[in-house]
Amino acid sequence: MAKTVLITGGSGGVGSALTKRLADDGWQVLATARDPRAIEPRDGVVAVALDLTDEASIAAAAATVHEHTGDHGLDGLVNNAGVIVQGPLEEVPAVELRRQFDVNVLGQMAITQQVLPMLRTARGRIVNVGAPTGRVAIPLMGPIGASKAAFHSLNDALRMELRHQGIAVSLVVPGALETEIFAKAAAAAQAAGPASAEAERVYAPVVKAATERMADMKPKPVAATVKAIRSALTERGPKARYTVGSDARQLELVRRLPTRLRDRAVMAAVGLSRIPSAA
Ligand SMILES: NC(=O)c1ccc[n+]([C@@H]2O[C@H](COP(=O)([O-])OP(=O)(O)OC[C@H]3O[C@@H](n4cnc5c(N)ncnc54)[C@H](OP(=O)(O)O)[C@@H]3O)[C@@H](O)[C@H]2O)c1
């Protein structure tokens, strides 16, 4: 019987490439999107509707997973869906902050809880897709960073809680990738608008400097991330963490610096050191 994996965010940049790769390898892939028509039809792929902000949708998706796995259980869960909420923290609307945590943290935990009995049956594996912003706080990336830091922490607790059950848990931390996630984040920030004219004025130089620096960012193709997730699902003795890309690896080094030095390195990297301090 083919192994079965559930991939959340199967319609996105990483998720669609991973879905294709695992289906080509012979896996049965249950790939999720809020609108299942966003999943490209192909042999071995089942499109599953899943909105991580909606409890009923999560329960229905878990029931669909059970229908497709039966007595064998589920061999893999890839918690890959994610959104970025960005901007100066003073300006981020509460509803956006809540969406950030609903999708990236609470929804991912809820689907994990629902399918864990199926993973236990098959002695399956969990792969959680994190982000460097969850390893080192980055200005204007506070919401996404906080959600990923929480997600990383849950990942670590799960890894230890599930060890005696034979369920391996791995975290994959990719650097910047060529997907639509940043464009979606910019569009959502634009739609939310500034909190107030004063906030817009106060943060304008910071936003301008960071936006200019972001334009210099060189996102990488998703292939190496797909490879790391595939390794975590298949290799004997999967690693606890896969850090993918030179930018993600550099941030791991920055993480080890004393706080003041780390702040300086991060602020220089995002273009904020050019802005004079009022102190
Ligand atoms: N791209 C990067 O630079 C980068 C770097 C580090 C880490 N990551 C992480 O990699 C993962 C994949 O990101 P990506 O770059 O592939 O992003 P993407 O192309 O924007 O895809 C995001 C996926 O998340 C799904 N999603 C969004 N809101 C959802 C919701 N409410 N319920 C269920 N699913 C929802 C989307 O599905 P819909 O079709 O339903 O919208 C889509 O499939 C994320 O966890 C991200 O944080 C990305």
The ligand as an SDF file (V2000), in Angstrom:
LIG
                    3D

 48 52  0  0  0  0  0  0  0  0999 V2000
    8.4220   31.7620    1.2320 N   0  0  0  0  0  0  0  0  0  0  0  0
    9.3720   32.0030    2.1400 C   0  0  0  0  0  0  0  0  0  0  0  0
   10.2650   32.8380    1.9580 O   0  0  0  0  0  0  0  0  0  0  0  0
    9.3810   31.2160    3.4240 C   0  0  0  0  0  0  0  0  0  0  0  0
   10.5090   31.3020    4.2700 C   0  0  0  0  0  0  0  0  0  0  0  0
   10.5140   30.5870    5.4720 C   0  0  0  0  0  0  0  0  0  0  0  0
    9.4300   29.8150    5.7990 C   0  0  0  0  0  0  0  0  0  0  0  0
    8.3530   29.7340    4.9730 N   0  0  0  0  0  0  0  0  0  0  0  0
    7.2100   28.9180    5.3770 C   0  0  0  0  0  0  0  0  0  0  0  0
    6.9360   27.9770    4.3620 O   0  0  0  0  0  0  0  0  0  0  0  0
    5.5600   27.6160    4.4310 C   0  0  0  0  0  0  0  0  0  0  0  0
    4.9690   27.6590    3.0230 C   0  0  0  0  0  0  0  0  0  0  0  0
    5.0030   28.9880    2.5750 O   0  0  0  0  0  0  0  0  0  0  0  0
    4.9920   29.3940    1.0300 P   0  0  0  0  0  0  0  0  0  0  0  0
    6.1560   30.2770    0.8280 O   0  0  0  0  0  0  0  0  0  0  0  0
    4.8120   28.2000    0.1910 O   0  0  0  0  0  0  0  0  0  0  0  0
    3.6890   30.3190    1.0300 O   0  0  0  0  0  0  0  0  0  0  0  0
    2.4990   30.4500   -0.0160 P   0  0  0  0  0  0  0  0  0  0  0  0
    2.9410   30.1610   -1.3880 O   0  0  0  0  0  0  0  0  0  0  0  0
    1.8790   31.7630    0.2720 O   0  0  0  0  0  0  0  0  0  0  0  0
    1.5200   29.2850    0.4500 O   0  0  0  0  0  0  0  0  0  0  0  0
    0.8500   29.3920    1.6730 C   0  0  0  0  0  0  0  0  0  0  0  0
   -0.1040   28.2220    1.8300 C   0  0  0  0  0  0  0  0  0  0  0  0
   -0.7950   28.3880    3.0720 O   0  0  0  0  0  0  0  0  0  0  0  0
   -2.1800   28.1970    2.8420 C   0  0  0  0  0  0  0  0  0  0  0  0
   -3.0270   28.9690    3.7430 N   0  0  0  0  0  0  0  0  0  0  0  0
   -3.0900   30.3110    3.8990 C   0  0  0  0  0  0  0  0  0  0  0  0
   -4.0550   30.6400    4.7510 N   0  0  0  0  0  0  0  0  0  0  0  0
   -4.6330   29.4670    5.1520 C   0  0  0  0  0  0  0  0  0  0  0  0
   -5.7060   29.1390    6.0310 C   0  0  0  0  0  0  0  0  0  0  0  0
   -6.4180   30.0750    6.6650 N   0  0  0  0  0  0  0  0  0  0  0  0
   -6.0250   27.8360    6.1790 N   0  0  0  0  0  0  0  0  0  0  0  0
   -5.3460   26.8800    5.5370 C   0  0  0  0  0  0  0  0  0  0  0  0
   -4.3240   27.1160    4.6900 N   0  0  0  0  0  0  0  0  0  0  0  0
   -3.9800   28.4070    4.4950 C   0  0  0  0  0  0  0  0  0  0  0  0
   -2.4000   28.6600    1.4120 C   0  0  0  0  0  0  0  0  0  0  0  0
   -3.5540   28.0190    0.9310 O   0  0  0  0  0  0  0  0  0  0  0  0
   -4.7960   28.7690    0.2730 P   0  0  0  0  0  0  0  0  0  0  0  0
   -4.8260   28.2800   -1.1500 O   0  0  0  0  0  0  0  0  0  0  0  0
   -5.9360   28.2750    1.0800 O   0  0  0  0  0  0  0  0  0  0  0  0
   -4.5500   30.2490    0.3880 O   0  0  0  0  0  0  0  0  0  0  0  0
   -1.1460   28.1660    0.7170 C   0  0  0  0  0  0  0  0  0  0  0  0
   -1.3010   26.8390    0.3030 O   0  0  0  0  0  0  0  0  0  0  0  0
    4.9080   28.6020    5.4130 C   0  0  0  0  0  0  0  0  0  0  0  0
    4.7400   27.9620    6.6570 O   0  0  0  0  0  0  0  0  0  0  0  0
    5.9330   29.7060    5.5250 C   0  0  0  0  0  0  0  0  0  0  0  0
    5.8670   30.3910    6.7660 O   0  0  0  0  0  0  0  0  0  0  0  0
    8.3050   30.4140    3.7870 C   0  0  0  0  0  0  0  0  0  0  0  0
  1  2  1  0
  2  3  2  0
  2  4  1  0
  4  5  1  0
  4 48  2  0
  5  6  2  0
  6  7  1  0
  7  8  2  0
  8  9  1  0
  8 48  1  0
  9 10  1  0
  9 46  1  0
 10 11  1  0
 11 12  1  0
 11 44  1  0
 12 13  1  0
 13 14  1  0
 14 15  2  0
 14 16  1  0
 14 17  1  0
 17 18  1  0
 18 19  2  0
 18 20  1  0
 18 21  1  0
 21 22  1  0
 22 23  1  0
 23 24  1  0
 23 42  1  0
 24 25  1  0
 25 26  1  0
 25 36  1  0
 26 27  1  0
 26 35  1  0
 27 28  2  0
 28 29  1  0
 29 30  1  0
 29 35  2  0
 30 31  1  0
 30 32  2  0
 32 33  1  0
 33 34  2  0
 34 35  1  0
 36 37  1  0
 36 42  1  0
 37 38  1  0
 38 39  2  0
 38 40  1  0
 38 41  1  0
 42 43  1  0
 44 45  1  0
 44 46  1  0
 46 47  1  0
M  CHG  2   8   1  16  -1
M  END
$$$$
